């Protein structure tokens, strides 16, 4: 029964629970309001209705979780100060004392039980997208008002990580709160640093400072999120001073903002964009020899996949296509995040070596292939395909880029219309993407849900499952990294880059700590001292 984490002080807890410590520090800007232009369009005020990044980001001002993730995606204390395993199927969470909801009611174990039961028993599909985090929970009890014991039906060694996705609502006597009631604002009551003020769906979310917050006093007196879905319009609003901060700034606009005296902050996103190969079919469409005759699937040969990887200039994509706001990728999450390998690095292109591998695989003259992807879904997506096609031409592979709106592309990809395509993955942990993108497809377990190329590596599956069965910590992280190294040595897909999340701000904001999950919060904004 090892104690995994223990909070040392209330101030430290406030810092990790809100990602950026300084966003709560008292400064000369304490009376200031903060206006944020965001592409995140809040769908609902119900924190349990839909597991979407926009909802999770914005509602984190109002509601809090038992556990949060730091910038390396490691679990840290929040409403729970510590946790430990009592057995292979039981976890004990000690709750933070002295926390109150916005209506003044005390936070207790009953609120945790209420929130989990609401997800499990009340909200049903198409709402209730958080069931995946609670489906293994068999029971939850409260030995005392500040302790909860969660019993699972199976061994869940990463239950604290699941708790980073569940917001805690205040329990009420009687029935569970309906989504309609929560959306009306009547029951939009949490323990977070900001209180709900008003919401115009698709337009503005207004918040006010929680003066009784259990941590350090929030820095901003009032916060308004204005939904501006167009990147150009969002940048324009920042330039004219209509907003103080704008998220998801395109790399092409960074220089112009800096020329106007505005600041820009960025970090690599906890995700990767990559090429996937059709590995399963003997003769997928879109592959021919140089004369246009159908040929056997070259991607079933590891040497071909390796040759194409060796011929792709990933540094060029990051520096030129993404204008420096990207990191060349050798794995699914940026190096340094929990579960990633420091041994996987990106080498410069080796065209001669790639040619030799193609010849060894039986393709001395190369081949023709359709290279598909979405247009405008991700930074640099269609432009990257053009660059990759030029790279591959140098080793005799004639790639024809084909792009389409994401909805069309996704349908065609699912229908098997492409032999190689551009994709992406993100999640709360690298294990999600490893299992989804590289795991052998298994409808029963959900593995391989994004493995459209049907890659299979039983040794990798076994290593990953073993790593995922370990408790969170350095040993688990190292085991995940080893599984990743095993898989990537087989060249199952071609990691391209981790694009950077870019945020711009004016002089009112002194600095902004960009989180790799792509969250936009007032807590990450440090007021200027001027």
C-alpha positions in Angstrom: 0.0 0.0 0.0 2.4 2.6 -1.2 1.4 6.2 -1.0 1.9 7.6 -4.5 1.5 11.3 -4.0 1.1 13.5 -1.0 0.4 17.2 -1.0 3.0 19.2 1.0 1.1 22.5 1.1 -2.1 24.1 0.0 -0.1 26.6 -2.2 1.6 23.7 -4.1 -1.7 22.0 -4.6 -3.2 25.2 -6.0 -0.3 25.5 -8.4 -0.5 22.0 -9.9 -4.3 21.9 -9.9 -4.4 24.8 -12.2 -1.4 24.1 -14.4 0.2 27.6 -14.1 1.0 28.7 -10.6 1.4 32.4 -11.4 -2.1 32.6 -12.9 -3.3 32.8 -9.3 -0.7 35.1 -7.7 -1.9 38.5 -6.5 -0.5 41.4 -8.6 -1.3 44.9 -9.6 -3.7 43.4 -12.2 -5.9 41.8 -9.5 -8.8 44.1 -10.5 -8.4 43.5 -14.2 -10.7 41.5 -16.4 -9.4 39.1 -19.0 -10.9 38.8 -22.5 -9.9 35.6 -24.4 -10.6 34.9 -28.1 -10.9 31.2 -28.5 -11.6 28.6 -31.1 -13.1 26.4 -28.4 -16.8 26.4 -28.7 -18.4 25.3 -25.5 -21.1 22.7 -26.2 -22.7 22.5 -22.7 -22.3 23.6 -19.1 -22.8 20.0 -18.0 -19.3 18.7 -17.1 -20.4 15.1 -17.6 -22.2 15.4 -20.9 -19.5 15.3 -23.6 -15.8 14.4 -23.3 -14.6 17.1 -25.7 -11.5 19.2 -25.4 -13.4 22.5 -25.6 -15.8 21.5 -22.8 -13.0 20.1 -20.6 -10.9 23.2 -21.1 -13.5 25.9 -20.4 -15.4 24.0 -17.6 -12.2 23.6 -15.6 -12.7 27.2 -14.5 -15.9 26.2 -12.7 -15.4 22.5 -11.8 -12.3 20.6 -10.5 -11.1 17.0 -10.5 -9.7 14.8 -7.8 -6.5 14.5 -9.8 -5.0 16.7 -12.5 -2.2 16.3 -15.1 0.9 18.5 -15.1 2.7 19.6 -18.2 4.4 16.3 -18.5 1.0 14.6 -18.2 1.8 13.1 -14.8 -1.1 12.9 -12.3 -0.9 15.5 -9.4 -3.2 16.2 -6.4 -6.2 18.5 -6.7 -9.4 17.9 -4.8 -7.7 14.6 -3.6 -4.5 15.3 -1.7 -3.3 11.7 -1.9 -4.2 8.2 -3.0 -3.0 4.7 -2.5 -3.9 1.1 -3.5 -5.5 -0.9 -0.8 -5.6 -4.0 -3.0 -5.5 -4.9 -6.7 -9.1 -3.8 -7.0 -9.4 -1.0 -4.3 -8.1 2.5 -4.2 -8.4 5.0 -1.4 -8.5 8.8 -2.1 -8.0 11.3 0.7 -9.9 14.5 0.0 -8.9 18.1 0.6 -10.4 19.6 3.7 -11.8 23.1 3.8 -13.0 23.2 0.2 -16.4 24.8 -0.5 -18.6 24.9 -3.6 -19.6 28.3 -5.0 -22.9 28.1 -3.2 -21.0 27.8 0.2 -21.7 24.1 0.7 -18.7 22.0 1.9 -17.0 19.5 -0.4 -17.2 16.0 0.9 -17.0 12.4 -0.2 -20.7 12.5 -1.0 -20.0 14.8 -3.9 -17.4 12.4 -5.4 -19.9 9.5 -5.1 -22.7 11.7 -6.7 -20.5 12.7 -9.6 -19.3 9.2 -10.5 -22.8 7.7 -10.1 -24.2 10.4 -12.2 -21.9 9.4 -15.0 -22.5 5.7 -14.5 -26.2 5.6 -13.9 -27.9 8.7 -15.1 -26.3 10.1 -18.3 -26.6 7.7 -21.2 -25.4 7.9 -24.8 -25.3 10.0 -26.9 -24.6 12.1 -23.7 -22.4 10.8 -21.0 -19.2 10.4 -22.9 -17.2 9.9 -19.7 -18.4 6.3 -19.1 -15.1 4.9 -20.4 -13.4 6.3 -17.3 -15.9 4.8 -14.8 -16.9 1.5 -16.5 -14.5 -0.5 -14.4 -15.8 1.0 -11.1 -17.8 -1.6 -9.2 -18.6 0.5 -6.1 -17.6 3.7 -4.3 -18.0 4.2 -0.6 -17.1 6.8 2.0 -15.5 5.5 5.2 -15.6 9.1 6.4 -16.5 12.5 4.9 -13.0 13.1 3.6 -12.2 9.6 2.2 -13.5 7.6 -0.7 -12.7 4.0 -1.5 -13.2 3.0 -5.1 -13.5 -0.7 -5.9 -13.1 -1.9 -9.4 -14.3 -5.1 -11.1 -10.8 -5.7 -12.5 -7.3 -4.5 -11.8 -7.0 -0.9 -12.8 -3.5 0.3 -11.9 -4.0 3.7 -13.5 -7.3 4.6 -11.9 -5.9 8.0 -10.7 -5.2 8.9 -14.3 -8.9 8.2 -15.1 -9.8 10.6 -12.3 -8.1 13.4 -14.2 -11.0 13.3 -16.6 -13.9 13.5 -14.1 -15.2 16.8 -12.8 -16.8 16.9 -9.4 -20.3 18.4 -9.0 -22.0 19.2 -5.7 -24.5 16.6 -4.7 -28.1 17.5 -4.2 -30.9 15.6 -2.3 -33.3 13.8 -4.6 -32.7 13.0 -8.3 -29.5 13.7 -10.3 -29.3 17.1 -12.0 -30.4 17.1 -15.6 -28.3 18.5 -18.4 -31.1 21.0 -19.0 -30.9 22.3 -15.5 -27.2 22.6 -15.6 -27.3 24.4 -18.9 -29.8 26.9 -17.5 -27.1 27.9 -15.0 -29.1 26.9 -12.0 -26.8 24.1 -11.1 -23.5 25.2 -12.7 -21.8 25.1 -9.3 -18.3 23.8 -8.7 -15.3 24.4 -6.5 -13.2 26.0 -9.2 -11.3 29.3 -9.2 -14.1 31.0 -11.2 -17.8 31.1 -10.8 -20.3 30.8 -13.6 -21.9 34.2 -14.6 -23.5 33.8 -18.0 -23.3 31.8 -21.2 -24.4 32.6 -24.7 -24.1 29.3 -26.6 -21.5 29.6 -29.4 -20.7 33.2 -28.4 -19.5 34.1 -24.9 -18.9 32.4 -21.6 -18.6 34.9 -18.7 -17.0 34.0 -15.4 -16.2 35.9 -12.1 -13.5 35.3 -9.6 -14.2 32.9 -6.7 -13.1 35.0 -3.8 -13.4 32.0 -1.4 -11.3 29.7 -3.5 -9.4 27.1 -1.5 -6.1 27.9 -3.2 -4.4 31.2 -3.9 -6.8 34.0 -5.0 -7.3 33.8 -8.8 -5.6 36.7 -10.6 -8.4 38.0 -12.8 -11.6 39.5 -11.4 -13.7 38.8 -14.5 -13.0 36.4 -17.4 -14.9 36.4 -20.8 -14.3 33.7 -23.4 -15.4 34.9 -26.8 -15.8 32.2 -29.4 -14.0 33.3 -32.7 -13.8 30.2 -34.8 -11.9 31.8 -37.7 -8.1 31.9 -37.0 -7.8 35.1 -39.1 -10.6 36.8 -37.1 -9.1 35.7 -33.8 -5.7 37.1 -34.7 -7.4 40.4 -35.9 -9.3 40.7 -32.6 -6.0 40.3 -30.7 -4.3 42.9 -33.0 -7.0 45.5 -32.5 -7.1 44.9 -28.7 -10.7 43.5 -28.7 -9.3 40.5 -26.8 -6.3 40.2 -24.5 -5.3 36.7 -25.5 -6.0 34.5 -28.5 -5.5 30.7 -28.7 -4.6 28.4 -31.7 -2.7 31.2 -33.5 -1.5 30.0 -37.0 2.3 30.0 -37.4 2.0 32.3 -40.4 0.6 35.1 -38.2 3.3 35.0 -35.5 5.7 37.4 -37.2 3.0 39.9 -37.8 1.9 39.8 -34.2 5.4 40.2 -32.9 6.0 43.2 -35.2 3.0 44.9 -33.5 4.5 44.3 -30.1 2.3 41.4 -29.1 3.8 38.3 -27.4 3.6 34.7 -28.6 4.0 31.6 -26.5 4.0 28.0 -27.7 4.7 24.3 -26.8 4.6 21.0 -28.6 1.2 19.4 -28.5 0.7 16.1 -26.8 0.0 14.4 -30.1 1.6 13.5 -33.4 0.6 13.6 -37.0 1.9 10.8 -39.1 1.5 8.7 -42.2 -0.2 5.3 -42.0 0.3 2.5 -44.5 -2.2 -0.1 -45.6 -0.4 -3.2 -44.4 -3.2 -5.8 -44.4 -4.4 -6.0 -48.0 -2.4 -7.7 -50.8 -3.5 -5.3 -53.5 -5.0 -2.1 -52.1 -6.2 0.6 -54.6 -3.9 3.4 -55.6 -0.6 1.4 -56.0 0.9 0.5 -59.3 4.3 0.1 -61.0 5.7 2.9 -63.0 3.7 1.7 -66.1 0.4 1.8 -64.2 0.0 -1.9 -63.6 -1.3 -3.2 -60.3 1.3 -4.7 -58.1 1.5 -6.5 -54.7 1.3 -4.2 -51.7 4.8 -2.9 -51.1 3.9 -1.7 -47.6 3.7 -5.2 -46.3 7.5 -5.2 -46.5 9.2 -3.5 -43.6 12.1 -2.5 -45.8 9.8 -0.4 -47.9 8.3 1.3 -44.9 11.8 2.0 -43.6 13.0 3.3 -46.9 10.1 5.8 -47.1 10.8 6.9 -43.5 14.5 7.4 -44.4 13.5 9.5 -47.4 11.2 11.9 -45.5 12.7 15.2 -44.4 10.8 15.7 -41.2 13.0 18.6 -40.1 12.0 20.5 -43.3 8.3 19.9 -42.5 8.8 21.4 -39.0 11.0 24.3 -40.0 9.5 25.3 -43.4 6.0 24.0 -43.5 5.2 24.8 -39.9 7.5 27.8 -39.9 9.5 26.5 -36.9 6.4 25.9 -34.8 6.7 22.1 -34.9 9.0 19.4 -33.7 10.1 16.5 -36.0 8.5 13.3 -34.6 10.0 9.8 -34.0 7.2 8.6 -31.8 3.6 9.4 -30.9 4.1 12.0 -28.2 6.9 14.6 -27.9 10.0 13.3 -26.1 10.0 14.1 -22.4 6.3 13.4 -21.8 5.5 10.4 -19.6 5.9 7.1 -21.4 8.1 8.4 -24.3 11.5 7.2 -25.2 14.6 9.4 -25.3 16.3 6.8 -27.6 14.0 7.5 -30.5 15.3 10.4 -32.6 14.8 11.8 -36.1 17.7 11.3 -38.5 18.3 13.5 -41.6 17.2 12.0 -44.9 19.3 9.2 -46.4 18.2 9.0 -50.0 20.9 6.6 -51.1 20.3 4.2 -48.2 16.5 4.4 -48.9 17.1 3.5 -52.6 19.2 0.5 -51.6 16.4 -0.8 -49.3 13.8 -0.4 -52.0 16.0 -2.4 -54.4 16.5 -5.0 -51.8 12.8 -5.3 -51.3 12.3 -5.8 -55.0 11.4 -2.3 -56.1 14.6 -0.9 -57.7 12.5 1.4 -60.0 10.1 2.4 -57.2 6.4 2.5 -57.8 3.4 4.9 -58.0 1.1 5.6 -55.0 -1.7 7.8 -54.0 -0.9 9.8 -50.8 -4.1 11.0 -49.2 -4.9 13.4 -46.4 -7.3 16.1 -45.1 -7.2 19.7 -46.2 -6.9 22.2 -43.3 -7.7 19.8 -40.5 -4.3 20.1 -38.9 -1.5 22.6 -39.3 0.5 21.8 -42.4 -1.5 18.8 -43.4 -1.9 19.2 -47.2 1.4 21.2 -47.6 3.2 18.3 -45.9 1.9 15.8 -48.4 3.3 17.9 -51.3 6.7 18.1 -49.6 6.8 14.3 -48.8 5.9 13.6 -52.5 9.0 15.5 -53.5 11.1 13.6 -51.0 9.9 10.2 -52.2 10.4 11.2 -55.9 14.2 11.2 -55.1 14.1 7.5 -54.4 11.9 6.6 -57.3 8.5 6.5 -55.6 6.0 8.7 -57.4 3.4 9.9 -54.9 0.2 11.7 -56.0 -1.1 13.8 -53.1 -4.9 13.7 -52.9 -6.6 16.0 -50.3 -10.2 16.5 -49.4 -12.3 18.0 -46.6 -11.8 16.0 -43.4 -15.4 14.5 -43.5 -14.8 13.3 -47.0 -11.3 12.1 -46.3 -12.4 10.2 -43.1 -15.2 8.4 -44.9 -12.9 7.4 -47.8 -10.2 6.2 -45.4 -12.7 4.1 -43.5 -13.9 2.6 -46.8 -10.3 1.5 -47.7 -9.9 3.9 -50.6 -6.3 4.8 -49.8 -3.0 2.9 -49.7 -1.2 5.5 -47.5 -2.6 8.5 -45.7 -2.1 11.3 -43.2 -3.5 10.9 -39.7 -3.2 12.2 -36.1 -3.8 11.2 -32.6 -3.9 12.9 -29.2 -5.1 11.8 -25.7 -4.7 12.0 -22.0 -1.7 9.7 -22.1 0.6 8.3 -24.8 -0.8 4.8 -24.1 -4.1 5.8 -25.6 -2.4 6.6 -29.0 -0.1 3.6 -28.8 -3.0 1.2 -28.2 -5.3 3.0 -30.7 -2.9 3.5 -33.6 -0.5 0.5 -33.3 -2.4 -2.0 -31.3 -3.7 -5.1 -33.2 -7.4 -4.3 -34.0 -9.7 -6.0 -31.4 -13.3 -4.9 -31.4 -13.8 -6.6 -28.0 -11.1 -4.7 -26.1 -11.2 -1.5 -28.3 -7.5 -1.8 -29.2 -6.6 -0.6 -32.7 -9.5 1.8 -33.0 -7.3 4.2 -35.1 -5.3 1.4 -36.7 -6.8 1.8 -40.1 -3.8 0.1 -41.8 -4.4 -3.1 -39.7 -0.8 -3.3 -38.5 -0.3 -6.3 -36.1 2.6 -7.0 -33.8 1.7 -9.5 -31.0 5.0 -8.8 -29.2 4.2 -5.1 -29.0 0.6 -5.9 -27.9 2.0 -8.0 -25.0 4.6 -5.5 -24.0 2.1 -2.6 -24.0 -0.5 -4.5 -22.1 2.0 -5.5 -19.5 3.2 -1.9 -19.2 -0.3 -0.6 -18.8 -0.9 -3.1 -16.0 1.7 -1.4 -13.9 1.1 1.4 -11.4 1.9 4.9 -12.5 5.5 5.9 -12.0 9.0 5.7 -13.5 8.9 1.9 -14.0 5.6 2.1 -15.9 6.9 5.0 -18.0 10.1 3.0 -18.9 8.1 -0.1 -19.8 5.9 2.0 -22.2 9.0 3.5 -23.8 10.4 0.0 -24.3 7.2 -1.1 -26.0 7.3 2.0 -28.2 10.9 1.3 -29.2 10.0 -2.3 -30.2 7.1 -1.1 -32.4 8.9 1.7 -34.1 11.8 -0.6 -35.0 9.2 -2.3 -37.3 8.3 1.0 -39.0 4.5 0.4 -38.7 3.8 4.1 -39.5 5.8 7.2 -40.3 5.7 9.9 -37.5 5.9 13.3 -39.1 5.8 16.1 -36.5 4.3 17.4 -33.2 2.8 20.7 -34.2 3.1 23.5 -31.7 0.1 25.1 -29.9 0.5 28.8 -30.2 -1.1 31.5 -28.0 -0.7 35.3 -28.5 -1.4 37.9 -25.9 -1.2 41.7 -25.4 0.5 43.7 -22.7 -2.1 43.0 -20.0 -0.9 39.4 -19.9 2.7 39.1 -18.7 3.1 35.5 -19.8 1.0 32.4 -20.6 1.9 28.7 -19.9 0.7 26.7 -22.9 -0.3 23.2 -21.9 0.4 20.3 -24.3 -3.2 19.1 -24.1 -4.4 22.3 -25.8 -6.4 23.6 -22.9 -7.1 27.4 -22.8 -7.7 28.7 -19.3 -7.4 32.0 -17.5 -5.3 30.1 -14.8 -2.5 29.8 -17.3 -2.3 33.6 -17.8 0.0 35.6 -15.6 -1.0 39.3 -15.3 1.5 41.9 -16.3 3.1 43.7 -13.3 2.8 47.0 -15.2 
